[in-house]
Amino acid sequence: MPEKKSTSYPKDKINILFLENISDVAVKFFNGSGYANVRKLTGALSEEQLIKEIKQVHILGIRSKTKITSKVLDAAEKLQAIGCFCIGVNQVDLKYATQKGVAVFNAPYSNTRSVAELVIGTSIVLIRRIIDKNIAAHKGIWLKDATGSYELRGKTLGIIGYGNIGSQLSVLAESVGMKVIFYDTETKLPLGNAVAKKSLKELLGAADIVSLHVPELPSTKNMINKSNLKHFKKGSILINYARGEVVDIDALAKSLQEGQLGGAAIDVFPWEPEKNGDTFTSPLQGLSNVLLTPHIGGSTQEAQHNIGEDVSAKLFNYLEKGVSFGSHTIPALSLPPQEGTHRILHIHNNVPGVLSEINTQLSKHKINILGQYLKTNDAIGYVVLDVDKSLSRNALELLKEVKATIKVRMLY
């Protein structure tokens, strides 16, 4: 149970909105901390719908489907923080959220095990050609045949992106007897007996199974394309549990049809339906030895529970203590609480002289600063101040007048 603390703003006035069927762990977390106005919706909202819903929201929780655009952020008059209850934050306009002084948090580690386990399980299904045999059995056809079926042991797994998921997958793959090679744009320390490859082409030509674990960036869009598919070992398998834009789906379909690849498992797509039950179409549908799943790489009860706890704790600590560790927009800092003070948070554009003006204004009005900490990034600065209780209201109004101010909040 999170620590209970009194904020200067009445908890019954703080509105929290969770979208996309976020785990009830998050709802219980805030309810248990005295926040009664928590709404949970099962689906994502369009930009137009979200603009209407977000006007009075202080804390917003989303997953990967909801897009937080500049128009949404402009409409969010009271928004303090956004919690992305997933690994990525590419669904949020981070640059504009930074300009608006809105903290954005996520859970980069909480579902790594779920994804890594599924890649191993999927690898077995594909390399044994279980999909084709399963379909045949459902049609009443007995297809007992070892042709084209292999063990994972001794095969080479090529991991593209050796981060949190890729490195954990590396360990699991070795435990079942696989050889592991990986490629990453940054130098990474190999775990176990994994071997780094100098180029993507070198990895593709050596791997029996290729698993993608890269973020969605301009540099990774269509990373697996018509040209690179030619470098895959003939009959190899592609697994994508990363981002939909990383693979050229049309080129992949053609490669599978021509027999260059022997199978594929795709969990993420360039276009995905907004909610359960919506129609889904893909060029990969109906192809042999192809496993298609609806973006469920991290969708286990354990992962959703962990994500719910992780992101809720970050949102809570920012809301009640001003702690910004883990934020992608607000500079990371944490100032220990001081007895007998009121705490004020000041977010401003990162220009010279702001801290000096803060201190001059407060000093001029004989307001004693009992604790202060400043952290900046390229765009904004974040100041946490502990001031004398008797003069805190005056301090709040003075800080609002400081040049380059984006947002000021009395914490407690």
Buried (B, 14 or more C-beta within 10 A) or exposed (E): EBEEBEBBBEBEEBBBBBBBBBBBBBBBBBBEBBBEBBEBBEBBBEEEBBBEBBEBBBBBBBBBBBBBBEBBBEBBEEBBBBBBBBBBBBBBBBEBBBBBBBBBBBBBBBBBBBBBBBBBEBBEBBBBBBBBBEEBEEEEEEEEEEEEEBEBEEBBBBBBBBBBBBBBBBEBBBEBEBBBBBBBEEEBEBBEEBEBBEEBBBBBBBBBBBBBBBBBEEEBBBBBBEEBBEBBBEEBBBBBBBBBBBBBBBBBBBBBEEEBBBBBBBBBBBEBBEEEEEEEEBBBEEBEBBBBBEBEBBBBEEBBBBBBBBBBBBBBBBBBBBBBEBBBBBBEBEBEEEEEBBBBBBBBBBEEEBBEBBBEBBEEEEBEBBBBBBBBBEBBBBBBBBBBEEBBEBBBEBBEEBEBBBBBBBBB
